[in-house]
């Protein structure tokens, strides 16, 4: 994880800026379309990154759990509103700070900034791969890919959320499980 490589003094400096936030299942930590952005370090629970249209149709872009992070760094750097929201899938606890403060902190620590930006790019690449998967794999293939990539989340994410992420109905996911196809 990004923070484990910080020195004790750097960690202490960062902790002075952090706020601990407890979120309940379904609670938005970050709303789509805002300009006030936060950096989130997940201490406990699972978050999802979602994008919604005007009619309320939602697409889950990714899940993140303990020892991971969520950010809207790309939107911050581009000067655009957040293109997605960040929502608690389960009860969650995060440490957060305003993104501007996080960026200022990283400016003084080029190695941490490089690791952070790599982590952001890896996350965006994973989202792109997931989106491609939705178009190229059949339902069992999508489930198998998820299990291969995120086995630690399989039993922790509600079936309805997992089905949505895989662009399946909850019924189809249940049917695949009952037939032993996954």
Secondary structure in CASP SS format (residue, H / E / C, confidence):
PFRMAT SS
TARGET T0000
AUTHOR 0000-0000-0000
METHOD secondary structure of the structure
MODEL  1
X C 1.00
X H 1.00
X H 1.00
X H 1.00
X H 1.00
X C 1.00
X C 1.00
X H 1.00
X H 1.00
X H 1.00
X H 1.00
X H 1.00
X H 1.00
X H 1.00
X H 1.00
X C 1.00
X C 1.00
X C 1.00
X E 1.00
X E 1.00
X E 1.00
X E 1.00
X E 1.00
X C 1.00
X C 1.00
X C 1.00
X C 1.00
X E 1.00
X E 1.00
X E 1.00
X C 1.00
X C 1.00
X C 1.00
X C 1.00
X C 1.00
X C 1.00
X C 1.00
X E 1.00
X E 1.00
X E 1.00
X E 1.00
X E 1.00
X E 1.00
X E 1.00
X C 1.00
X C 1.00
X E 1.00
X E 1.00
X E 1.00
X E 1.00
X E 1.00
X E 1.00
X C 1.00
X C 1.00
X C 1.00
X C 1.00
X C 1.00
X E 1.00
X E 1.00
X E 1.00
X E 1.00
X E 1.00
X E 1.00
X E 1.00
X C 1.00
X C 1.00
X C 1.00
X C 1.00
X E 1.00
X E 1.00
X C 1.00
X C 1.00
X H 1.00
X H 1.00
X H 1.00
X H 1.00
X H 1.00
X H 1.00
X C 1.00
X C 1.00
X C 1.00
X C 1.00
X C 1.00
X C 1.00
X E 1.00
X E 1.00
X E 1.00
X E 1.00
X C 1.00
X C 1.00
X C 1.00
X E 1.00
X E 1.00
X E 1.00
X E 1.00
X E 1.00
X E 1.00
X E 1.00
X H 1.00
X H 1.00
X H 1.00
X H 1.00
X H 1.00
X H 1.00
X H 1.00
X H 1.00
X H 1.00
X C 1.00
X C 1.00
X H 1.00
X H 1.00
X H 1.00
X H 1.00
X H 1.00
X H 1.00
X H 1.00
X H 1.00
X H 1.00
X H 1.00
X H 1.00
X H 1.00
X H 1.00
X H 1.00
X H 1.00
X H 1.00
X H 1.00
X H 1.00
X H 1.00
X H 1.00
X H 1.00
X H 1.00
X H 1.00
X H 1.00
X H 1.00
X H 1.00
X H 1.00
X C 1.00
X C 1.00
X H 1.00
X H 1.00
X H 1.00
X H 1.00
X H 1.00
X H 1.00
X H 1.00
X H 1.00
X H 1.00
X H 1.00
X H 1.00
X H 1.00
X H 1.00
X H 1.00
X H 1.00
X C 1.00
X C 1.00
X C 1.00
X C 1.00
X C 1.00
X H 1.00
X H 1.00
X H 1.00
X H 1.00
X H 1.00
X H 1.00
X H 1.00
X C 1.00
X C 1.00
X C 1.00
X C 1.00
X H 1.00
X H 1.00
X H 1.00
X H 1.00
X H 1.00
X H 1.00
X H 1.00
X H 1.00
X H 1.00
X C 1.00
X C 1.00
X C 1.00
X C 1.00
END
